[in-house]
Amino acid sequence: MAALAKTRIQYRPDSAQVYSDDGFMTLGEVVRRVSGKPLNEYVKEKVFAPLAMKDTGFLPGPEQKKRSAATEKRYGRWLVGEVHDPQAWIAGGVAGHAGLFSTADDLARFCRMLLNEGTLDGVRILGPATVRAITNPATPEGLQVRGLGWEINTRWAHRGDLFAAGSFGHTGWTGTSVWVDKPTKTYVIVLGNRTHPDGRGSLNDIQNLAATLAASAINDIPAYATTAEYAPYPNNRTEVTPITAPAPEYANVLNGIDVLEAEKFAALKGRKIGLITNSTGINRARKSTVDIFFDQHKAKTFSLIALFGPEHGIRGDKDELIKDEVDTATGLPVYSLYDYTRRIFKPTPAMLKGVDTIVFDVQDIGVRYYTYITTLAYAMEAAKENGIKIVVLDRPNPINGVTVDGPNLDITIRHFAGYYPIPLRHGMTVGELARLFNTEFKIGADLDVIACKGWRRAMWFDQTGLPWVNPSPNIRNLTEATLYAGIGVLEATTLSVGRGTDRPFAVFGAPFINDVALSEELNRRKLPGLSFVPVRFTPVSREHRGTECNGVAVQLLDRDAFQGTRTAVEIMDVLRRMYGNDLVKVQGTKGMYGRKEIPDAIIAGEPVEKIVATWQEDVAGFKRTRAKYLLYD
């Protein structure tokens, strides 16, 4: 404590956040001095014993040590039942910031106490005001959002992709996490061990996946991020100097449909509408755009004439060809815009009979070879050809609007999953793309875009406060959407990318692969933001369906560092060198990369750096071109 007392304050209060143990080390000493008892005795008496948390505490005894997980070696011996944190270890195993041991059963009791406003089994541990302080945002605007001692929306938050930003939790360095969601009375506990044997592991993906799976099992997750109880506290502090950050860690973003509602549908009054949407077309309160529009149709605000479904259908749940149908809820015709049998991808004049305005409301994922933006382009062309208006209800780019990566599509190899010459990862919203398509590719449609509110380019989807809906059956969370911007390329080879497994686009492999050797070689390449773990899986669709595949699980450690196109090139280069092109079929990736020259260069054994350099001019040129069409800072 003497050394800690000499530490100089580096930032004014409320001006920055720094990962540091100093605050809780000091708090532990305050507890000792005020109570007159060692910290471990005090918390046992006041918290753990009243909650019947029999296996929780500092300094585990001999029986508990037998059940403790080993972490790392220190001074030639494994640490088992001893605190891993170096400062707490030096302090004898008891400190305010580290050293606590527990079990899932005990932690479940603690979570239930928090969900019950501070009581459990008739015993009060915390006052309601303290629980509110823990669970409500208390940090100034611009900083990562925390409650009193707990995380709400920070880079370390492990709430997954479905629990909204009002939930809260905490993580531990060795690979532990607790996440609590009050409206659904749900808690998720992960007690992993990322430190064994060498301290280099990561459980981030597993912790987030556990939260996502738990939330997905709940039939009705409330859209509570907009309610007063869970909105961030107003920032009444003055002279706050926030940390320099490209985007806030918490926001209340409104999609185009929310803005349209707020403006009382003024842009569509009296129109006769054909609506292109799917399950991602919802407002912030999770009401579908179809239902919203049908309500306005019944109220005679406008007329809803027909519905149009892109790939995966109007409900977003099909991974097959889509047929025309009738929507049972509204009785309206639903026309397929993904019918390979009849080669129909664009609204026809017959489909548009009686329509004077096409409205497009579909969530894209920011990658050129995702077909929704091709459907958008076709709809714009149809609007121009039929002399009608098109309105795009904008939505955020879920993998941020800053990163641009990969080559422009060579127009001579255009296809339904790559229609216009834009980079593989374009960094634009659908509304911005519509503006660019309309001018740069000379569509000339009568176009309006209802922009989002509150979104900034540097935001990822989990920083928007918006509810997640799977944009397609095999993109089930933000991690998979991010990885799709690289791993998706592999689908054009002989590899399975895990379709139908619980981790599509986060695993890949084939029966002929040596999973251990492949993971070792990929990890040797130190790909930015990634690590690889050997795995075996059995896909239930597409390549190698029903056959066990050997491969790797892709762990996304740093999404901002991830370079999707480079990752795809590196993986292809490794696979070609290990197994030969005859097995891997690298040339099949030309349509995904958008350039025939890239797989040709991989097959020829060109250095990866030389291949990556070939699209840098495309990226720079596209950034210049897109600048005039951007709607957000």
C-alpha positions as CSV (number, residue, x, y, z in Angstrom):
1,M,0.0,0.0,0.0
2,A,2.9,2.3,0.6
3,A,4.0,1.9,-3.0
4,L,0.4,2.5,-4.2
5,A,0.1,5.7,-2.1
6,K,3.0,7.1,-4.2
7,T,1.2,6.5,-7.5
8,R,0.3,9.8,-9.2
9,I,-3.1,10.5,-10.6
10,Q,-2.8,10.7,-14.4
11,Y,-6.3,11.8,-15.3
12,R,-9.0,14.0,-13.8
13,P,-12.0,12.2,-12.4
14,D,-14.6,11.3,-15.1
15,S,-12.2,12.1,-17.9
16,A,-10.8,8.7,-18.9
17,Q,-10.9,4.9,-18.2
18,V,-7.7,2.9,-17.7
19,Y,-7.3,-0.8,-17.0
20,S,-5.9,-0.7,-13.5
21,D,-6.0,-2.7,-10.2
22,D,-5.2,0.3,-8.1
23,G,-8.7,1.4,-7.3
24,F,-10.0,-2.0,-6.0
25,M,-6.7,-2.7,-4.2
26,T,-7.3,0.6,-2.3
27,L,-10.9,-0.3,-1.7
28,G,-9.9,-3.6,-0.1
29,E,-7.6,-1.7,2.2
30,V,-10.4,0.7,3.1
31,V,-12.7,-2.2,4.0
32,R,-9.9,-3.6,6.3
33,R,-9.3,-0.4,8.1
34,V,-13.0,0.6,8.5
35,S,-14.2,-2.8,9.6
36,G,-11.1,-3.7,11.6
37,K,-11.1,-7.2,10.0
38,P,-9.1,-8.7,7.2
39,L,-10.9,-8.4,3.9
40,N,-11.3,-12.2,3.5
41,E,-12.9,-12.5,6.9
42,Y,-15.2,-9.5,6.3
43,V,-16.6,-10.6,3.0
44,K,-17.1,-14.2,4.3
45,E,-19.1,-12.9,7.3
46,K,-21.1,-10.2,5.4
47,V,-21.7,-11.8,2.0
48,F,-20.7,-15.4,1.4
49,A,-21.9,-17.0,4.7
50,P,-25.3,-15.3,4.6
51,L,-25.7,-16.3,1.0
52,A,-24.7,-19.9,1.8
53,M,-21.9,-19.6,-0.8
54,K,-19.9,-22.5,0.8
55,D,-17.2,-22.7,-1.8
56,T,-16.4,-19.0,-2.2
57,G,-13.6,-17.1,-0.6
58,F,-9.9,-16.3,-0.6
59,L,-7.2,-18.8,0.3
60,P,-8.9,-22.2,-0.5
61,G,-8.3,-25.0,2.0
62,P,-6.9,-28.4,1.1
63,E,-10.2,-29.9,0.0
64,Q,-11.0,-27.0,-2.2
65,K,-7.5,-27.0,-3.7
66,K,-8.1,-30.5,-4.9
67,R,-11.0,-29.1,-7.0
68,S,-9.2,-26.0,-8.2
69,A,-7.9,-25.6,-11.8
70,A,-4.2,-25.2,-12.4
71,T,-3.2,-21.9,-14.1
72,E,0.5,-21.3,-14.9
73,K,3.8,-22.3,-13.5
74,R,5.6,-19.9,-11.1
75,Y,9.0,-20.5,-9.8
76,G,9.0,-24.0,-11.3
77,R,5.6,-25.2,-9.8
78,W,2.0,-25.1,-11.0
79,L,-0.3,-22.7,-9.3
80,V,-3.3,-24.7,-8.0
81,G,-5.7,-23.1,-5.6
82,E,-3.4,-20.1,-5.4
83,V,-4.2,-16.7,-6.9
84,H,-2.9,-16.2,-10.4
85,D,-2.7,-12.4,-10.3
86,P,0.9,-11.4,-9.5
87,Q,0.1,-8.5,-7.2
88,A,-2.4,-10.4,-5.2
89,W,0.0,-13.4,-5.0
90,I,2.7,-11.1,-3.6
91,A,0.1,-9.8,-1.1
92,G,-0.5,-13.3,0.2
93,G,-3.6,-14.1,-1.8
94,V,-6.0,-11.6,-0.3
95,A,-6.6,-8.3,-2.2
96,G,-9.4,-6.1,-3.3
97,H,-8.9,-6.7,-7.0
98,A,-8.1,-10.5,-7.2
99,G,-7.8,-13.8,-5.3
100,L,-11.4,-14.9,-5.0
101,F,-12.2,-18.5,-5.7
102,S,-15.8,-19.8,-6.4
103,T,-18.0,-22.3,-8.2
104,A,-20.8,-22.0,-10.6
105,D,-23.4,-23.0,-8.0
106,D,-22.2,-20.3,-5.6
107,L,-22.1,-17.7,-8.3
108,A,-25.6,-18.6,-9.3
109,R,-26.8,-17.7,-5.8
110,F,-25.0,-14.4,-6.0
111,C,-26.7,-13.7,-9.4
112,R,-30.1,-14.6,-8.0
113,M,-29.5,-12.1,-5.1
114,L,-28.8,-9.3,-7.7
115,L,-31.9,-10.3,-9.7
116,N,-33.9,-10.1,-6.5
117,E,-32.9,-6.6,-5.7
118,G,-30.3,-7.6,-3.1
119,T,-32.0,-10.4,-1.2
120,L,-32.0,-14.2,-1.4
121,D,-33.9,-16.7,0.7
122,G,-35.1,-13.8,3.0
123,V,-31.6,-12.5,3.7
124,R,-30.7,-9.0,2.5
125,I,-27.2,-8.5,1.3
126,L,-27.4,-5.3,-0.6
127,G,-29.9,-2.4,-0.5
128,P,-32.1,-1.7,-3.6
129,A,-30.2,1.5,-4.2
130,T,-26.9,-0.3,-4.3
131,V,-28.3,-2.8,-6.8
132,R,-29.5,0.1,-9.0
133,A,-26.1,1.7,-8.8
134,I,-24.5,-1.6,-10.0
135,T,-27.0,-2.1,-12.8
136,N,-27.4,1.4,-14.2
137,P,-24.9,3.4,-16.3
138,A,-22.9,5.7,-14.2
139,T,-20.1,6.8,-16.5
140,P,-20.0,10.1,-18.4
141,E,-21.0,10.2,-22.0
142,G,-18.2,9.1,-24.3
143,L,-16.7,6.6,-22.0
144,Q,-17.3,2.9,-21.9
145,V,-20.4,2.2,-19.9
146,R,-20.2,0.8,-16.4
147,G,-22.3,0.7,-13.3
148,L,-20.8,0.7,-9.8
149,G,-18.0,-1.9,-10.2
150,W,-19.8,-3.8,-13.0
151,E,-19.6,-3.7,-16.8
152,I,-22.6,-2.7,-18.9
153,N,-21.3,-1.9,-22.4
154,T,-17.5,-2.1,-22.6
155,R,-15.0,-3.8,-24.8
156,W,-14.8,-6.6,-22.2
157,A,-18.6,-7.1,-22.0
158,H,-19.6,-10.7,-22.7
159,R,-23.3,-10.3,-23.2
160,G,-23.3,-12.0,-26.6
161,D,-25.4,-10.8,-29.5
162,L,-28.9,-10.9,-28.1
163,F,-28.9,-9.5,-24.6
164,A,-29.3,-5.7,-25.1
165,A,-27.1,-3.0,-23.5
166,G,-29.1,-2.8,-20.3
167,S,-27.7,-6.1,-19.0
168,F,-24.6,-6.2,-16.9
169,G,-21.8,-8.4,-15.8
170,H,-18.1,-8.9,-14.9
171,T,-15.1,-10.8,-16.2
172,G,-12.1,-12.3,-14.6
173,W,-8.6,-12.4,-16.1
174,T,-8.2,-16.1,-15.9
175,G,-11.2,-16.7,-18.2
176,T,-14.3,-16.3,-16.0
177,S,-17.4,-14.3,-16.6
178,V,-20.8,-13.6,-15.2
179,W,-23.6,-11.8,-17.2
180,V,-27.0,-10.9,-15.8
181,D,-30.1,-9.8,-17.6
182,K,-32.8,-8.4,-15.3
183,P,-35.8,-8.2,-17.6
184,T,-35.5,-11.9,-18.5
185,K,-34.3,-13.0,-15.0
186,T,-31.4,-14.7,-16.7
187,Y,-27.7,-15.1,-15.8
188,V,-24.9,-16.7,-17.7
189,I,-21.8,-18.0,-15.8
190,V,-18.7,-19.2,-17.6
191,L,-15.8,-20.5,-15.5
192,G,-13.1,-21.2,-18.0
193,N,-9.3,-21.3,-17.8
194,R,-7.5,-19.3,-20.4
195,T,-4.3,-19.2,-18.5
196,H,-3.3,-22.8,-18.6
197,P,-0.7,-23.8,-19.6
198,D,1.0,-20.6,-20.9
199,G,-1.4,-17.7,-20.3
200,R,-2.0,-17.2,-24.0
201,G,-5.5,-18.6,-24.4
202,S,-8.7,-16.6,-25.0
203,L,-12.3,-17.5,-24.1
204,N,-13.9,-14.3,-25.5
205,D,-15.7,-16.1,-28.3
206,I,-16.9,-18.9,-25.9
207,Q,-18.1,-16.4,-23.3
208,N,-20.0,-14.4,-25.9
209,L,-21.4,-17.6,-27.5
210,A,-22.6,-18.8,-24.2
211,A,-24.6,-15.6,-23.6
212,T,-26.0,-15.7,-27.2
213,L,-27.1,-19.3,-26.8
214,A,-28.7,-18.5,-23.4
215,A,-30.6,-15.6,-24.8
216,S,-31.6,-17.5,-27.9
217,A,-33.4,-20.0,-25.7
218,I,-35.7,-17.2,-24.4
219,N,-38.8,-16.9,-26.4
220,D,-39.4,-13.2,-25.9
221,I,-36.5,-10.9,-25.0
222,P,-37.9,-7.5,-24.1
223,A,-36.7,-4.5,-26.2
224,Y,-35.7,-2.8,-23.0
225,A,-32.8,-0.7,-24.2
226,T,-35.1,2.1,-25.0
227,T,-36.9,2.2,-21.6
228,A,-36.2,4.9,-19.0
229,E,-35.0,2.3,-16.5
230,Y,-32.2,1.1,-18.8
231,A,-31.3,4.3,-20.7
232,P,-28.0,5.8,-19.7
233,Y,-28.1,8.4,-17.0
234,P,-28.0,11.9,-18.3
235,N,-24.6,13.5,-18.2
236,N,-25.0,16.3,-15.7
237,R,-21.3,16.6,-15.1
238,T,-19.4,19.6,-16.5
239,E,-15.9,19.9,-17.9
240,V,-15.7,16.2,-18.8
241,T,-12.8,15.3,-21.0
242,P,-13.7,11.9,-22.6
243,I,-11.1,9.5,-23.8
244,T,-10.2,9.8,-27.5
245,A,-12.4,7.1,-29.1
246,P,-13.8,6.8,-32.6
247,A,-17.3,5.9,-31.3
248,P,-19.2,5.7,-28.1
249,E,-19.6,2.4,-26.4
250,Y,-23.3,2.8,-26.0
251,A,-25.9,4.5,-28.1
252,N,-29.6,4.7,-28.8
253,V,-29.5,4.4,-32.6
254,L,-32.7,4.7,-34.6
255,N,-33.1,2.7,-37.9
256,G,-34.8,4.3,-40.9
257,I,-38.1,2.6,-40.0
258,D,-37.9,4.2,-36.5
259,V,-37.3,7.6,-38.0
260,L,-40.1,7.1,-40.5
261,E,-42.5,6.3,-37.6
262,A,-41.3,9.3,-35.6
263,E,-42.1,11.5,-38.7
264,K,-45.6,10.0,-38.9
265,F,-44.8,8.3,-42.3
266,A,-44.8,11.7,-44.0
267,A,-42.5,10.5,-46.8
268,L,-45.0,7.7,-47.8
269,K,-48.4,9.3,-47.3
270,G,-50.8,8.4,-50.1
271,R,-48.3,6.1,-51.8
272,K,-49.0,2.6,-53.1
273,I,-46.2,0.5,-51.8
274,G,-44.4,-2.6,-52.6
275,L,-42.2,-3.6,-49.6
276,I,-38.9,-5.5,-49.9
277,T,-38.0,-6.8,-46.5
278,N,-37.4,-9.9,-44.4
279,S,-37.1,-10.8,-40.7
280,T,-34.4,-8.1,-40.2
281,G,-37.0,-5.4,-41.0
282,I,-38.0,-4.5,-37.5
283,N,-38.1,-1.3,-35.5
284,R,-36.3,-0.7,-32.3
285,A,-39.2,-2.3,-30.3
286,R,-38.9,-5.4,-32.5
287,K,-42.1,-4.9,-34.4
288,S,-41.8,-6.0,-38.0
289,T,-41.9,-3.5,-40.8
290,V,-44.6,-5.6,-42.5
291,D,-46.8,-5.3,-39.5
292,I,-46.1,-1.6,-39.1
293,F,-46.9,-1.0,-42.8
294,F,-50.0,-3.1,-42.6
295,D,-51.3,-1.1,-39.7
296,Q,-50.8,2.1,-41.7
297,H,-52.5,0.4,-44.6
298,K,-55.5,-0.3,-42.5
299,A,-55.3,3.3,-41.2
300,K,-55.3,4.5,-44.8
301,T,-52.0,6.4,-44.4
302,F,-50.9,4.6,-47.6
303,S,-51.7,1.4,-49.4
304,L,-49.6,-1.7,-49.0
305,I,-50.0,-3.5,-52.3
306,A,-47.4,-6.3,-52.3
307,L,-44.4,-7.9,-50.4
308,F,-41.1,-9.0,-51.9
309,G,-38.7,-11.5,-50.3
310,P,-34.9,-11.4,-51.0
311,E,-32.7,-14.5,-50.6
312,H,-33.8,-16.5,-47.5
313,G,-37.4,-15.3,-47.9
314,I,-39.7,-12.7,-46.3
315,R,-39.1,-14.3,-42.8
316,G,-35.3,-14.8,-43.3
317,D,-35.4,-18.5,-42.4
318,K,-34.9,-20.3,-45.7
319,D,-31.5,-21.5,-47.0
320,E,-32.9,-22.6,-50.4
321,L,-34.7,-21.2,-53.5
322,I,-37.6,-19.0,-52.6
323,K,-41.1,-19.3,-54.2
324,D,-44.0,-16.9,-54.5
325,E,-46.5,-17.2,-51.7
326,V,-49.2,-15.4,-49.8
327,D,-48.5,-13.9,-46.5
328,T,-50.8,-15.5,-44.0
329,A,-50.8,-12.5,-41.6
330,T,-51.8,-9.9,-44.2
331,G,-53.2,-11.8,-47.1
332,L,-50.8,-10.0,-49.4
333,P,-48.9,-11.6,-52.2
334,V,-45.2,-12.3,-51.5
335,Y,-43.1,-12.3,-54.6
336,S,-39.7,-14.0,-54.6
337,L,-36.7,-12.1,-55.7
338,Y,-34.5,-15.2,-55.4
339,D,-35.9,-17.7,-57.8
340,Y,-33.1,-19.3,-59.8
341,T,-35.6,-21.7,-61.5
342,R,-37.4,-18.9,-63.2
343,R,-34.3,-16.6,-63.2
344,I,-36.3,-13.9,-61.4
345,F,-34.2,-11.6,-59.2
346,K,-35.8,-8.2,-60.1
347,P,-39.4,-7.1,-59.5
348,T,-41.3,-7.5,-62.8
349,P,-43.9,-5.1,-64.2
350,A,-46.6,-7.7,-63.3
351,M,-45.3,-7.8,-59.7
352,L,-45.3,-4.0,-59.6
353,K,-48.9,-3.6,-60.9
354,G,-50.6,-0.9,-58.9
355,V,-47.3,0.1,-57.1
356,D,-45.9,3.6,-57.3
357,T,-43.3,3.3,-54.6
358,I,-40.8,0.5,-53.7
359,V,-39.7,0.5,-50.1
360,F,-36.5,-1.4,-49.2
361,D,-35.9,-2.4,-45.5
362,V,-33.3,-5.1,-45.2
363,Q,-30.3,-5.4,-42.9
364,D,-27.1,-5.8,-44.8
365,I,-23.8,-7.1,-43.2
366,G,-21.3,-4.9,-45.1
367,V,-19.8,-7.5,-47.5
368,R,-20.0,-7.3,-51.3
369,Y,-20.9,-11.0,-51.8
370,Y,-23.9,-10.8,-49.5
371,T,-26.8,-10.8,-51.9
372,Y,-29.1,-8.2,-50.3
373,I,-27.3,-5.3,-51.9
374,T,-27.7,-6.9,-55.3
375,T,-31.4,-7.2,-54.6
376,L,-31.3,-3.5,-53.7
377,A,-29.6,-2.6,-57.0
378,Y,-32.1,-4.7,-59.0
379,A,-35.0,-3.0,-57.2
380,M,-33.6,0.4,-58.1
381,E,-33.3,-0.6,-61.7
382,A,-36.9,-1.8,-61.7
383,A,-38.0,1.5,-60.2
384,K,-36.3,3.4,-63.0
385,E,-37.6,1.1,-65.7
386,N,-41.2,1.3,-64.4
387,G,-41.2,5.0,-63.6
388,I,-41.8,4.6,-59.9
389,K,-40.1,5.8,-56.7
390,I,-37.8,3.8,-54.4
391,V,-37.3,4.6,-50.7
392,V,-34.6,3.0,-48.7
393,L,-35.0,2.7,-45.0
394,D,-31.4,2.8,-43.8
395,R,-29.8,0.6,-41.2
396,P,-26.3,0.6,-39.7
397,N,-23.4,-1.3,-41.3
398,P,-23.0,-3.9,-38.5
399,I,-19.3,-4.4,-39.0
400,N,-18.7,-0.6,-38.9
401,G,-18.6,2.0,-41.6
402,V,-14.9,2.8,-41.5
403,T,-13.1,-0.3,-42.7
404,V,-12.8,-0.7,-46.5
405,D,-11.0,-3.8,-47.6
406,G,-10.3,-5.9,-50.6
407,P,-10.4,-5.4,-54.4
408,N,-13.1,-3.9,-56.5
409,L,-15.2,-6.5,-58.4
410,D,-14.1,-7.0,-62.0
411,I,-17.3,-6.3,-63.8
412,T,-16.6,-9.0,-66.4
413,I,-17.2,-11.7,-63.7
414,R,-20.2,-10.0,-62.0
415,H,-22.8,-12.4,-60.6
416,F,-25.7,-12.3,-58.1
417,A,-23.4,-12.2,-55.1
418,G,-21.3,-9.5,-56.7
419,Y,-23.1,-7.0,-59.0
420,Y,-21.2,-3.7,-59.0
421,P,-17.5,-3.0,-58.8
422,I,-17.1,-2.2,-55.1
423,P,-14.6,-3.6,-52.6
424,L,-15.2,-6.9,-50.8
425,R,-15.8,-4.9,-47.6
426,H,-17.3,-1.6,-48.5
427,G,-17.9,0.2,-45.2
428,M,-21.2,1.7,-46.2
429,T,-24.9,1.4,-45.2
430,V,-27.5,0.3,-47.7
431,G,-28.8,3.8,-48.0
432,E,-25.3,5.1,-48.8
433,L,-24.8,2.3,-51.3
434,A,-28.1,3.2,-52.9
435,R,-26.9,6.8,-53.4
436,L,-23.6,5.6,-54.9
437,F,-25.3,3.0,-57.2
438,N,-27.8,5.5,-58.4
439,T,-25.1,8.0,-59.6
440,E,-21.9,6.1,-60.2
441,F,-23.6,3.2,-62.1
442,K,-26.1,5.5,-63.8
443,I,-29.3,3.9,-62.6
444,G,-31.0,7.3,-62.3
445,A,-33.9,6.1,-60.1
446,D,-36.2,8.5,-58.2
447,L,-34.5,7.7,-54.9
448,D,-35.1,8.8,-51.3
449,V,-33.2,7.5,-48.3
450,I,-34.6,7.7,-44.8
451,A,-31.4,7.9,-42.8
452,C,-30.6,6.5,-39.3
453,K,-30.3,8.7,-36.4
454,G,-27.5,8.4,-33.8
455,W,-25.3,6.1,-35.8
456,R,-21.6,6.9,-36.4
457,R,-19.3,5.3,-38.8
458,A,-17.0,3.7,-36.2
459,M,-19.8,1.9,-34.5
460,W,-20.1,-1.8,-34.5
461,F,-23.6,-3.3,-34.2
462,D,-23.2,-4.1,-30.5
463,Q,-22.6,-0.4,-29.8
464,T,-26.0,0.7,-31.3
465,G,-28.4,-0.6,-28.6
466,L,-30.4,-2.2,-31.4
467,P,-31.8,-5.7,-31.2
468,W,-30.0,-8.3,-33.2
469,V,-31.9,-10.5,-35.7
470,N,-30.1,-13.1,-37.8
471,P,-29.8,-11.5,-41.3
472,S,-29.7,-15.1,-42.7
473,P,-29.8,-18.6,-41.3
474,N,-26.0,-19.0,-41.0
475,I,-25.1,-15.5,-39.8
476,R,-26.2,-15.8,-36.2
477,N,-24.2,-13.2,-34.3
478,L,-21.9,-10.3,-34.9
479,T,-18.7,-12.4,-34.7
480,E,-19.9,-14.6,-37.6
481,A,-20.9,-11.5,-39.6
482,T,-17.4,-10.1,-39.0
483,L,-15.6,-13.3,-40.0
484,Y,-17.8,-13.7,-43.0
485,A,-15.9,-10.8,-44.6
486,G,-13.0,-13.3,-45.0
487,I,-14.0,-16.8,-44.2
488,G,-16.9,-16.5,-46.6
489,V,-14.4,-16.6,-49.5
490,L,-13.6,-20.2,-48.5
491,E,-17.1,-21.4,-49.4
492,A,-16.1,-21.3,-53.1
493,T,-13.5,-24.0,-52.5
494,T,-13.8,-27.7,-51.5
495,L,-14.0,-26.6,-47.8
496,S,-16.9,-26.6,-45.5
497,V,-17.4,-23.4,-43.6
498,G,-19.6,-25.0,-41.0
499,R,-23.0,-24.3,-42.4
500,G,-25.6,-26.0,-40.2
501,T,-23.2,-26.3,-37.3
502,D,-23.4,-24.1,-34.2
503,R,-20.6,-22.0,-35.6
504,P,-21.0,-21.2,-39.3
505,F,-18.2,-19.1,-40.7
506,A,-16.3,-19.5,-37.4
507,V,-15.0,-22.9,-38.4
508,F,-13.8,-24.4,-41.6
509,G,-12.3,-27.7,-42.7
510,A,-12.6,-30.8,-44.9
511,P,-12.1,-34.6,-44.4
512,F,-8.6,-34.5,-46.0
513,I,-7.2,-31.8,-43.5
514,N,-4.9,-32.5,-40.6
515,D,-6.6,-30.1,-38.1
516,V,-3.6,-29.9,-35.7
517,A,-1.1,-29.2,-38.4
518,L,-3.3,-26.6,-40.1
519,S,-4.0,-24.7,-36.8
520,E,-0.2,-24.7,-36.0
521,E,0.6,-23.3,-39.5
522,L,-2.0,-20.6,-39.4
523,N,-1.0,-19.5,-35.9
524,R,2.6,-19.3,-37.1
525,R,1.4,-16.7,-39.6
526,K,0.1,-14.4,-36.8
527,L,-2.9,-13.2,-38.7
528,P,-4.1,-9.9,-37.3
529,G,-6.9,-10.2,-34.7
530,L,-7.2,-14.0,-35.0
531,S,-6.1,-17.3,-33.5
532,F,-6.9,-20.9,-34.6
533,V,-7.8,-24.0,-32.7
534,P,-8.0,-27.5,-34.1
535,V,-11.5,-28.8,-34.3
536,R,-13.7,-31.5,-35.9
537,F,-17.3,-30.9,-37.0
538,T,-20.0,-32.3,-39.2
539,P,-21.8,-29.9,-41.5
540,V,-25.4,-30.5,-42.2
541,S,-25.6,-28.6,-45.5
542,R,-23.5,-27.7,-48.5
543,E,-19.9,-29.1,-48.9
544,H,-19.2,-32.4,-47.0
545,R,-22.8,-32.5,-45.7
546,G,-23.1,-35.3,-43.1
547,T,-19.3,-36.1,-43.2
548,E,-17.0,-35.3,-40.3
549,C,-14.5,-32.6,-41.2
550,N,-11.1,-31.8,-39.7
551,G,-10.3,-28.1,-39.5
552,V,-10.0,-25.1,-37.3
553,A,-12.2,-22.9,-35.2
554,V,-11.5,-19.3,-35.8
555,Q,-11.2,-17.1,-32.7
556,L,-11.8,-13.4,-33.2
557,L,-9.5,-11.8,-30.7
558,D,-9.5,-8.2,-32.0
559,R,-12.2,-7.3,-34.5
560,D,-10.6,-3.9,-35.3
561,A,-7.4,-5.6,-36.3
562,F,-9.0,-8.3,-38.4
563,Q,-8.3,-8.1,-42.2
564,G,-10.8,-10.3,-43.9
565,T,-9.4,-10.4,-47.5
566,R,-5.9,-10.8,-46.4
567,T,-7.0,-13.6,-44.0
568,A,-8.7,-15.4,-46.9
569,V,-5.5,-15.1,-49.0
570,E,-3.3,-16.4,-46.2
571,I,-5.6,-19.4,-45.5
572,M,-5.7,-20.3,-49.2
573,D,-1.9,-20.0,-49.4
574,V,-1.4,-22.3,-46.5
575,L,-3.9,-24.9,-47.8
576,R,-2.5,-24.9,-51.3
577,R,1.0,-25.4,-49.9
578,M,-0.1,-28.2,-47.6
579,Y,-2.6,-30.0,-49.8
580,G,-2.2,-28.8,-53.4
581,N,-4.6,-27.0,-55.6
582,D,-6.2,-30.1,-56.9
583,L,-7.7,-30.8,-53.5
584,V,-8.5,-27.2,-52.5
585,K,-9.6,-25.7,-55.8
586,V,-8.4,-22.2,-55.1
587,Q,-9.5,-21.0,-58.5
588,G,-13.1,-21.2,-57.4
589,T,-12.7,-18.1,-55.2
590,K,-12.4,-15.6,-58.1
591,G,-16.0,-14.6,-57.8
592,M,-15.7,-14.0,-54.1
593,Y,-12.5,-12.0,-54.3
594,G,-13.9,-10.3,-57.4
595,R,-10.7,-10.7,-59.3
596,K,-9.4,-13.7,-61.2
597,E,-5.8,-12.5,-60.7
598,I,-5.9,-13.2,-56.9
599,P,-6.5,-17.0,-57.0
600,D,-4.1,-17.1,-60.0
601,A,-1.4,-15.5,-57.9
602,I,-2.1,-17.8,-54.9
603,I,-1.8,-20.9,-57.2
604,A,1.4,-19.5,-58.6
605,G,2.9,-19.1,-55.1
606,E,3.2,-15.3,-55.1
607,P,4.1,-13.8,-51.7
608,V,1.0,-12.8,-49.7
609,E,2.3,-9.2,-49.3
610,K,2.5,-8.8,-53.0
611,I,-1.0,-10.1,-53.5
612,V,-2.4,-7.8,-50.7
613,A,-0.7,-4.8,-52.4
614,T,-2.7,-5.4,-55.6
615,W,-5.9,-4.0,-54.1
616,Q,-4.7,-1.1,-52.1
617,E,-5.2,1.3,-55.0
618,D,-8.8,0.0,-55.3
619,V,-9.4,0.7,-51.7
620,A,-8.0,4.3,-51.9
621,G,-9.9,5.0,-55.0
622,F,-13.2,3.7,-53.6
623,K,-12.8,5.8,-50.5
624,R,-12.5,8.9,-52.6
625,T,-15.5,7.9,-54.7
626,R,-17.8,7.0,-51.8
627,A,-17.0,10.2,-49.8
628,K,-19.7,12.2,-51.6
629,Y,-22.4,9.6,-50.8
630,L,-21.8,9.2,-47.1
631,L,-24.6,10.2,-44.7
632,Y,-22.9,9.8,-41.4
633,D,-19.7,11.1,-39.7
